[in-house]
């Protein structure tokens, strides 16, 4: 079924169109596809994937979601990317659906993160696209072997009461002892499927509801039953999060939730577009960590571009992605450096080590190399460096001349790894399998442990923690054999600083407290400094409370902010008005900061005394002024308001059950204002018609709605804005 995100919410959500980056070429037919078309009969149905000429503006989309908290970014990114892809693909899809009616095209599929369309078509139908201006390239979707058969054959084990060797090597049990086991983290295994009935995973499979009753999806066969018919996927899943119910503890993060995504055949082959579809599924359903133990050895520059774009977007959405380096380390005559690492393991990591001297941008993939149990490198583990010097639009990490991009990023046990057997609900692979495929889920499980310890960690922070605490095995620092070394889960968990150490709030009053406020009300003036030590830009909240004379707490105001790396929030001459209607007595004025409301990580306070109260001041409010105007560098508010058109910050926010927002309208306009939930569904309409210029205040009553994040959106003419609000009942 054709998927379109055409709601009013989506239209308001879009601020900038997709950016075109490709120019028309003499032919849009890819080099690999040309001979296939030439040799095919007129009725042959050839699988292709079409990349649209307009590519997602990764930098802009990343900046857009930066203002949202970790638990919201995936939904926001997915909604925005879906809308842009739908609009870019609209004309092409209309044309393909017409061809489908004539029987010359089938199996049409829209891919959002890749901004691509895959289908099977006759040579004539494919050639008819060759002069379209909205297409970048048409590629042959050839099924290829994406991982080698296991070095050791599968032999089912007897039930044992043990923790397998690799789990101890990466020091996972010490993290469990601290109370972190991956609980609350959704981890997707993108592979040959999973035996989801195996006792070691059955009780912590993803609940996909009625649409996905089997805990995921099978993209290879286009059905909702991702059951493993090879064994590779069940094995990797067991290493990531097998919990030992049947006897052997094989998983690094035994309480993480498993989503099974089948993209490869029973023989271990597949096409890129199935993996791209799985990445769409991951972001659409809120996955936290992805594990891909596969890759392509001879990917074209177009395929590399598409993979890097997608993983960049997933990184911005907060998804940690682990990918195998490949098993070509012993075959450098056939796969010479800088082409020894498989794609998408070539995609840059989200954090660049200080030893990475060749310049280039970050990406979204932590690449896994494989070690022996004695911490020597596995001979088959693919070696770096890799280069992006011929891939648009980056052209970075030059190689020869230049040192390229260090890969892999980290290593984990990948030789003779014992894990789950797919042919039994209680069995294990006795003698283990070998490959970077086996190393990858160790690292994915480690990422899940770190996220269970601190759910606000970004992919960059997780990458940094894993690399900076890895056991040094090769040359000092990062190298192209071991990366930064073999992971140590416990050391990484200790590297991650407690969130309470990352924020400080300092209030400097203009007079020595207490302030004295006259009965008719008055203002307090003071300075505020909020310092942070976060390693990357981190969304958060600053809020103000007053502890009343009767010890109750009055919520004064809330600001959604971004704690920017290396930049303090400095608010000079902050003004707080205390209304005359406030009761007489002693108050404590508190400013709090944290990553989510009401969980403060830092605060400061001072005392003030109200000398009396005035009934003539009824209706007067606690008005604040300062955060909107003063920061060290960037505007603190989560979204800058246009000077001529805008929405005030909703007050109160968080709220229960009503909140108000003011629309600034410089001209008489047709105005549409609605409230949407996080799924883009309209839950209330505030205005739909003509309004005169001026200030217009609207009140939203959420008495009949459940707690959660909502969005007030406004559109007038060509301008639109959105305000995030939080209902807390």
Secondary structure, 3 states (H helix, E strand, C coil): CCCCCCCHHHHHHCCCCCEECCCCCCCCECHHHHHHHHHCCCCCCEEEEEEECEECCHHHHHHHHCCCCHHHHHHHHHHHHHHHHHHHHHHHHHHHHHHHHHCCEEEEEEECCCCEEEEEECHHHHHCCCCCCCEEEEEECCCEECCCCCCCCCCECCCCCEECHHHHHCCHHHHHHCCCCCCCCEEEEEECCCCCCCCCCHHHECCECCCECCCEEECCCCECCCCCCCCHHHHHHHHHHCCCCCCEECCCCCCCEEEEEECCCCCCEECHHHHHHHHHHHHHCCCCEEEECCCECCCCHHHHHHHHHHHHHHHHCCCEEEEECCCCCCCCCCCCCECCCCECCCCCCCCCCCCCCCCCCCCCCEEEEEECCCCCECCCCCCCCECECCCCCCCECCECCCECECCCCEEEECCCECCECCCCCCCEECCCECCHHHHHHHHHHHHHHHHHHCCCCCHHHHHHHHHHCCECCCCCCCECCCECCECCHHHHHHHCCCHHHCEEEEEEECCCCCEEECCCEEEEEEEEEEEECCCCCEEEEEEEEEECCCCCEEEEEEEEEEECCCCCEEEEEEEEEEECCCCCEEEEEEEEEEEECCEEEEEEEEEEEECCCCHHHCCCCCCEECCCCCCCCCCCCCCCCCCCEEECCCECCCECCEEEEEEEECCCEEEEEEEEECCCCEEEEEEEEEECCEEEEEEEECCCCCCEEEEEEEEECCEEEEEEEEECC
